Amino acid sequence: MNPQESGLFSKQVSRRTMLQITCGGAIAFSFFPRVAFASRNSLVAIRTGVQPGDKTRFVIETSARPSHTISYPKADDGRHLIRVELNNTAGNSSVKPVYGANTLVKTIEQNQVGNNLHITANLRRRVREDVKPSIMILEPNGDAKFRLVIDFTMAGGAATGAGAAAAKPTTPAPKPAAKKKRVIVVDAGHGGRDPGAIGRGGVREKDVVLSVARRLRTKLASAGYTVHLTRDKDIFLNLNTRADMAERHRADLFISLHANANPSRNMKGFSVYTLSKKASDEEARKLAELENAVDKIEVDGFAKFEADVRNALSALQQAAVTAASVEFASITVKSFRSHGITQQPNAAMRSAPFAVLRSTIPSALIELGHLSNAEEEKLLNSDSHQQKLVNAITKAINDYDFED
């Protein structure tokens, strides 16, 4: 296993700690690790290893930054699996998995499904449901390319004696600390003089997303979250103001809601975006340019942030924000699918330089559907579908590992 994989995150430092800024206040930044999807991604290597704390490490190395979703299905014959779906990625039959000593992964298979690559690990036991897997993406280092790293704990303890649980203590366990109340900032895109996309039936994006944002606030508040809306009425806000609200409220998550439009009236479905310096594909690039044009912001203007970022943030902190955002986006895609919400063709998870996502807060931009599609225009304007969207987003937030 690459030294960076085994050592970079070996200290038990929480992701939230890495995201904190030590100079009194938070600095909005955009100097994120470079993402390039100009050509199709490809599989480079697969390996496993054992980490302290009865954890198994599952590493998938690819030629470019991976766009992925992760699920934990159970096979028809009862086997427990971890399945990683890599978007726009080609498999490589010459790549043979390398298993670390005493690994809890029995076998690994790769399967090409259209443009996507499915990598499935056959597990000795199921993943512990009370200990959420840690997911991160490591940048190229030396001979190593991009690496998707998954650390997980198996139900029933470790497979070997090395990490076996100690004898039960005779003294009572301390009571768990009170659960921290998480802060979510929900951004209803557009507003005021900026209507956003408009469907043939006259449904306006700014109205749909505000309605969903209000419903989401109610749902999340009842679930115990502190929720702030960037706008609670039909007003115009520039993009920096929206991003700054997440910083000002010290949010744990920032979610920007939008509704898409496409020249093809047949195009429909949701998609989820995270911030990157370069767009994952041409459609993502055009969408970011359209959204950023509201403020006439130069989407390539990352350079002006770099000096401040280098002074305030370590590379580890930058990677932590990116990894957290990608993790939430992946969970959101899974939740939308489980709620029966139509996915946009090709990759549901994408990235682009959206100005509204430029902050130190883990964030995602959700395109709820296409107003340019007559069927989805009606759905997006309906109470029942808006509530379905709210339920899917709420489940994603509940499933997300905030970490303290």
C-alpha distance (Angstrom), angle and dihedral (degrees) to the residues before:
residue distance angle dihedral
M1 . . .
N2 3.81 . .
P3 3.85 112.1 .
Q4 3.79 90.1 -125.5
E5 3.80 90.3 56.8
S6 3.79 93.9 50.5
G7 3.79 98.8 38.1
L8 3.80 111.3 29.5
F9 3.78 96.0 72.6
S10 3.81 98.9 21.0
K11 3.81 93.9 109.0
Q12 3.77 112.3 82.6
V13 3.80 95.5 -115.4
S14 3.80 113.7 146.5
R15 3.78 120.9 -122.8
R16 3.79 89.7 -123.9
T17 3.82 90.2 57.4
M18 3.80 90.4 53.8
L19 3.79 89.9 51.9
Q20 3.80 94.8 54.5
I21 3.80 120.0 101.2
T22 3.78 116.0 -137.7
C23 3.79 100.2 -156.8
G24 3.82 97.4 84.5
G25 3.79 98.4 -94.4
A26 3.76 138.3 36.9
I27 3.79 121.9 -95.7
A28 3.77 118.0 -147.7
F29 3.79 109.3 -128.0
S30 3.75 142.1 178.1
F31 3.79 105.4 -174.7
F32 3.77 95.4 117.8
P33 3.79 127.0 161.2
R34 3.76 109.8 -78.5
V35 3.79 116.6 -98.4
A36 3.79 120.9 -160.3
F37 3.79 125.2 -177.4
A38 3.77 98.5 158.8
S39 3.79 90.3 125.9
R40 3.77 132.8 25.1
N41 3.77 116.1 -74.5
S42 3.81 119.8 -120.8
L43 3.79 137.6 -159.0
V44 3.82 115.8 -104.8
A45 3.82 106.2 171.0
I46 3.81 145.8 -17.3
R47 3.80 124.8 -152.5
T48 3.79 142.4 157.5
G49 3.77 135.9 -154.3
V50 3.81 143.5 166.9
Q51 3.81 121.2 -100.8
P52 3.83 130.6 -165.8
G53 3.79 115.5 -83.7
D54 3.82 96.6 45.2
K55 3.80 91.4 -69.6
T56 3.77 129.6 147.2
R57 3.81 118.5 -146.2
F58 3.82 118.0 -145.6
V59 3.82 114.5 -169.3
I60 3.80 126.4 -170.3
E61 3.80 114.6 -174.0
T62 3.80 120.1 -159.0
S63 3.79 136.9 177.6
A64 3.84 93.0 -117.5
R65 3.80 135.6 23.0
P66 3.82 106.0 -66.9
S67 3.79 124.5 -124.1
H68 3.78 104.2 -154.5
T69 3.78 151.3 162.5
I70 3.81 124.7 -153.9
S71 3.80 129.0 -153.0
Y72 3.80 136.2 173.4
P73 3.81 106.5 -143.7
K74 3.78 127.6 172.0
A75 3.79 115.9 -129.1
D76 3.81 121.7 -126.3
D77 3.80 89.3 -108.7
G78 3.82 91.8 55.1
R79 3.82 98.7 -99.8
H80 3.81 117.0 143.8
L81 3.80 115.5 -129.9
I82 3.79 144.1 -174.2
R83 3.80 111.3 -149.6
V84 3.79 122.3 -166.7
E85 3.80 116.6 -166.8
L86 3.82 112.3 -159.1
N87 3.79 112.8 -161.6
N88 3.82 119.4 -135.0
T89 3.80 91.8 0.1
A90 3.80 131.5 137.5
G91 3.79 120.3 -140.9
N92 3.79 124.2 -132.2
S93 3.80 118.6 -144.8
S94 3.80 90.6 -163.3
V95 3.83 90.6 64.0
K96 3.80 108.1 96.5
P97 3.82 119.7 -169.6
V98 3.79 116.3 -109.5
Y99 3.80 111.3 -144.5
G100 3.80 119.7 -153.2
A101 3.79 121.2 -137.4
N102 3.82 114.1 -73.8
T103 3.79 91.6 2.7
L104 3.81 118.1 176.5
V105 3.80 90.8 -142.9
K106 3.79 111.4 91.5
T107 3.81 101.5 -170.4
I108 3.81 138.9 -9.7
E109 3.79 127.0 -148.5
Q110 3.80 133.2 -173.7
N111 3.79 123.3 -150.4
Q112 3.81 127.7 -177.1
V113 3.83 112.3 -137.5
G114 3.79 108.1 -178.8
N115 3.80 108.5 -64.4
N116 3.80 92.2 -16.1
L117 3.79 130.2 82.4
H118 3.81 120.2 -142.0
I119 3.81 115.9 -156.5
T120 3.81 112.4 -170.7
A121 3.80 125.3 -169.2
N122 3.81 116.9 -158.2
L123 3.82 106.8 -142.7
R124 3.78 131.2 -151.5
R125 3.83 90.0 -138.4
R126 3.79 136.3 2.4
V127 3.79 122.4 -83.8
R128 3.80 115.3 -95.3
E129 3.80 107.9 -102.4
D130 3.82 94.7 -154.4
V131 3.82 93.3 55.9
K132 3.79 110.3 58.9
P133 3.80 117.3 -145.5
S134 3.79 117.7 -106.3
I135 3.80 112.8 -126.3
M136 3.80 125.1 -169.4
I137 3.78 140.6 156.3
L138 3.80 118.3 -136.0
E139 3.79 122.4 -153.5
P140 3.83 121.7 -124.0
N141 3.78 112.6 -73.9
G142 3.80 124.6 -178.8
D143 3.80 107.7 -43.7
A144 3.81 92.6 -13.9
K145 3.80 120.2 100.0
F146 3.82 126.4 -157.5
R147 3.79 112.2 -37.7
L148 3.78 129.3 -159.1
V149 3.81 104.6 -154.1
I150 3.82 122.7 -164.6
D151 3.82 121.3 -175.0
F152 3.80 116.1 -170.2
T153 3.79 139.8 167.3
M154 3.78 122.7 -134.0
A155 3.79 124.6 -130.9
G156 3.79 112.5 -106.5
G157 3.82 95.5 30.3
A158 3.78 131.3 -86.6
A159 3.80 124.4 -24.6
T160 3.78 93.4 -127.8
G161 3.76 136.0 49.0
A162 3.79 92.6 -114.4
G163 3.79 93.0 81.3
A164 3.80 98.6 26.8
A165 3.78 115.9 145.8
A166 3.78 116.9 -99.8
A167 3.78 122.0 -117.1
K168 3.78 115.0 -73.9
P169 3.81 112.1 -90.1
T170 3.77 117.8 -111.4
T171 3.81 92.6 -140.4
P172 3.80 119.7 77.2
A173 3.78 115.4 -96.0
P174 3.81 114.2 -108.4
K175 3.77 117.1 -103.1
P176 3.81 112.9 -97.0
A177 3.77 115.8 -102.9
A178 3.78 117.9 -102.6
K179 3.77 111.6 -84.1
K180 3.80 112.8 -102.9
K181 3.79 114.7 -115.6
R182 3.79 105.8 -120.6
V183 3.78 122.3 -136.7
I184 3.80 118.9 -137.7
V185 3.81 123.9 -173.9
V186 3.81 113.3 -159.0
D187 3.78 117.6 -162.8
A188 3.81 118.2 -157.0
G189 3.81 101.4 -155.8
H190 3.81 125.2 -126.6
G191 3.84 119.6 -2.3
G192 3.79 139.5 162.2
R193 3.78 112.0 26.4
D194 3.81 89.7 1.6
P195 3.83 109.2 73.8
G196 3.80 95.2 175.3
A197 3.80 116.8 -151.7
I198 3.81 117.7 -1.5
G199 3.82 122.5 -156.5
R200 3.78 125.2 -140.3
G201 3.78 88.5 -103.3
G202 3.80 90.8 56.4
V203 3.82 97.7 -104.5
R204 3.80 108.9 150.8
E205 3.78 124.8 -144.7
K206 3.81 93.4 -137.3
D207 3.83 90.8 58.5
V208 3.81 96.1 45.7
V209 3.80 95.8 49.6
L210 3.81 93.3 45.0
S211 3.80 90.2 53.0
V212 3.82 91.4 48.9
A213 3.82 91.1 46.1
R214 3.81 91.8 53.4
R215 3.80 91.9 48.1
L216 3.81 90.1 47.5
R217 3.80 91.4 51.4
T218 3.81 90.4 54.1
K219 3.81 93.0 47.2
L220 3.80 95.0 46.7
A221 3.80 94.0 44.2
S222 3.80 89.8 54.5
A223 3.82 88.0 51.2
G224 3.81 91.5 56.3
Y225 3.80 102.7 -96.7
T226 3.79 127.2 131.2
V227 3.80 105.6 -126.0
H228 3.80 130.8 -167.0
L229 3.81 124.9 -175.6
T230 3.78 118.7 -149.0
R231 3.81 86.5 -142.1
D232 3.79 130.5 11.2
K233 3.79 95.9 -176.9
D234 3.78 141.1 33.9
I235 3.80 99.8 -70.3
F236 3.79 134.5 129.0
L237 3.81 119.3 -113.5
N238 3.77 126.0 179.5
L239 3.78 117.1 -123.1
N240 3.80 97.1 -109.9
T241 3.81 90.3 55.0
R242 3.79 90.4 54.3
A243 3.81 93.4 49.7
D244 3.82 91.8 44.6
M245 3.81 90.8 57.2
A246 3.79 89.9 64.7
E247 3.80 89.8 53.2
R248 3.82 93.6 44.8
H249 3.79 93.3 51.6
R250 3.83 91.7 43.7
A251 3.78 88.7 -126.1
D252 3.78 124.7 -163.4
L253 3.82 90.7 -151.9
F254 3.81 136.0 16.1
I255 3.81 117.1 -158.0
S256 3.81 122.0 -174.6
L257 3.82 115.7 -162.4
H258 3.81 123.1 -151.4
A259 3.80 141.7 156.3
N260 3.79 119.3 -136.0
A261 3.80 135.8 -136.0
N262 3.79 129.6 -158.9
P263 3.82 135.0 -172.6
S264 3.79 86.9 -123.5
R265 3.81 109.6 75.5
N266 3.81 88.4 -156.5
M267 3.80 94.2 62.4
K268 3.80 113.4 104.1
G269 3.79 141.9 149.9
F270 3.79 141.4 80.8
S271 3.81 128.5 -76.2
V272 3.80 134.2 -175.6
Y273 3.80 124.9 -141.9
T274 3.80 135.0 -163.5
L275 3.79 129.1 -169.8
S276 3.79 121.2 -87.2
K277 3.77 134.8 156.3
K278 3.80 91.5 -121.5
A279 3.78 126.2 33.6
S280 3.79 118.8 -106.8
D281 3.81 90.7 -131.9
E282 3.80 142.3 -3.9
E283 3.80 94.4 -93.4
A284 3.81 90.9 52.4
R285 3.82 90.1 49.6
K286 3.79 92.8 52.6
L287 3.79 92.3 46.4
A288 3.82 92.1 51.6
E289 3.79 91.2 48.7
L290 3.80 90.0 51.1
E291 3.81 93.7 48.8
N292 3.79 93.5 43.8
A293 3.82 92.3 48.0
V294 3.80 88.6 74.8
D295 3.80 87.5 79.3
K296 3.81 95.0 25.8
I297 3.80 86.8 -120.5
E298 3.79 117.5 170.3
V299 3.79 102.9 -120.2
D300 3.81 91.7 -156.0
G301 3.80 93.1 54.2
F302 3.78 96.5 107.2
A303 3.80 93.4 119.6
K304 3.82 94.3 78.2
F305 3.80 90.0 61.7
E306 3.78 97.5 48.9
A307 3.82 100.4 82.7
D308 3.80 93.6 52.5
V309 3.77 91.7 43.3
R310 3.79 93.6 52.7
N311 3.81 89.2 53.2
A312 3.79 96.5 45.5
L313 3.79 106.9 31.2
S314 3.75 135.3 49.0
A315 3.78 121.8 -141.9
L316 3.78 86.9 -109.3
Q317 3.80 91.6 58.0
Q318 3.79 91.7 48.6
A319 3.79 90.7 50.3
A320 3.81 90.4 48.0
V321 3.82 93.1 56.0
T322 3.79 91.6 47.6
A323 3.81 94.0 46.2
A324 3.81 92.1 47.6
S325 3.81 91.8 50.3
V326 3.80 92.5 48.3
E327 3.80 90.6 47.7
F328 3.81 92.1 52.9
A329 3.81 91.7 45.6
S330 3.80 90.6 51.7
I331 3.81 91.7 50.2
T332 3.82 90.2 47.9
V333 3.81 92.4 53.6
K334 3.80 90.0 50.7
S335 3.82 91.8 48.6
F336 3.82 93.6 49.6
R337 3.79 90.1 50.7
S338 3.80 92.2 49.3
H339 3.81 89.8 52.5
G340 3.80 91.0 54.9
I341 3.82 95.4 -111.7
T342 3.80 113.2 154.6
Q343 3.81 115.1 -107.4
Q344 3.79 122.5 -141.0
P345 3.84 111.2 -109.6
N346 3.82 117.4 -89.8
A347 3.80 118.4 8.8
A348 3.80 115.4 9.2
M349 3.81 90.6 -166.7
R350 3.81 116.6 62.4
S351 3.79 140.8 155.1
A352 3.80 137.0 -140.2
P353 3.84 140.4 152.4
F354 3.81 98.2 -84.3
A355 3.80 109.9 174.7
V356 3.80 92.5 -149.7
L357 3.82 90.5 62.1
R358 3.81 94.7 55.1
S359 3.79 102.8 115.8
T360 3.78 142.5 97.1
I361 3.81 89.9 -102.2
P362 3.82 123.0 96.7
S363 3.79 102.9 -106.4
A364 3.79 146.8 170.2
L365 3.79 137.3 -170.4
I366 3.81 113.9 -138.8
E367 3.79 120.9 -157.7
L368 3.81 99.6 -157.1
G369 3.81 95.2 -161.9
H370 3.82 143.3 -58.7
L371 3.80 121.6 -63.0
S372 3.80 87.3 -171.3
N373 3.81 88.3 69.3
A374 3.82 110.6 79.4
E375 3.81 93.8 -145.4
E376 3.80 94.1 49.6
E377 3.80 92.6 43.1
K378 3.81 88.1 62.4
L379 3.81 91.8 44.7
L380 3.80 94.5 49.0
N381 3.80 89.6 51.1
S382 3.82 93.7 50.3
D383 3.81 125.0 96.3
S384 3.81 93.6 -136.3
H385 3.80 95.5 53.1
Q386 3.80 93.2 43.9
Q387 3.80 88.5 54.0
K388 3.81 90.1 49.3
L389 3.82 89.0 53.8
V390 3.80 90.1 49.1
N391 3.80 91.5 50.1
A392 3.81 91.3 50.6
I393 3.82 93.3 49.5
T394 3.80 91.7 46.0
K395 3.80 91.7 52.3
A396 3.81 90.0 50.1
I397 3.80 90.6 52.6
N398 3.81 91.6 47.2
D399 3.80 90.4 50.1
Y400 3.81 94.6 46.8
D401 3.81 116.1 103.5
F402 3.81 104.4 -129.4
E403 3.83 94.7 177.0
D404 3.81 123.0 -161.5
